[in-house]
Amino acid sequence: MEKGFETPFTTPSPNRKKSMTKNPQSQVQKLGELGALAVNNSLYECVINHTRISPKKHAFTYRVFMLAIDLDDFPKLPLLSRNRFNLFSIDDRDHIHTDPKKSTHENLIVWLAEKGTNIPADSRITLLTFPRVLGYAFNPVSFYYIHSKSGEPITAVAEVTNTFREMKLFPLGVPDAEGRFDHLIAKNFYVSPFSDPNDAFHFRIAQPVEKWHVSINNIAEGKLTLLSSITGERRELITPRLALYAVKYPLISLSIIFRIHLHALLLFLKKIPHFPKSTPVAAASRSRP
């Protein structure tokens, strides 16, 4: 069992609350420094781990890379484009696209406002995601980090996409004193045939600085059934590295979708109970953010 996860529904201890309010001026400065790192365009070389612990054990690990992109300061590199074909590209249509006339930044701001979180117009948004490769995209999960102009983290959003190309956004609340997000939320979304769409996700999300760690764990009836994590190290976003990663991680988007189907087959052969796509979902539409 993941360390510190034995009681996922507990509230912070009094000592933690005290530490969050100690020396607020110093804390704001520290968070601003974290935010300044987080909004820089970069690469993350990552290890992804999935460990299913119930009803039967199944685990796998693989290496990938992800892009961290400031949505208002897209890097100018010959092998990376926005909204047009290239070896690697970021396309607004692969992310929140509720209004095609608006940018991803604008659509996310509107969506957050609809959820009750008003973001300053001059806020900075960093998107961590998998790029398109030769025009092909599949992003099982992406993350938006929203910072104030001076760098303090405001909130974060996880964007989950299933193999049917349906997408749902999960708001992650407010950060703690270290800029991290720890949020338990109902899934209400069909992610995998081997997990109930009415389970819950427990997100633990660190700021993307020199090291980056994310965990997304599946909770069924209060019990932990699946551990998922991404652990990354920052790399400079430069053309030679993109060229290297094209060879080191060939056709990364196709590789991800292939692994998803391969392990689905292995889970099926292990006779793990599965949920059909027609499984009723408790709340919001499965296809809308």
Summary of the structure (lengths in Angstrom):
residues: 289
radius of gyration: 18.8
end to end distance: 31.0
largest distance: 56.0
contacts: 875
relative contact order: 0.19
helix: 22%
strand: 33%
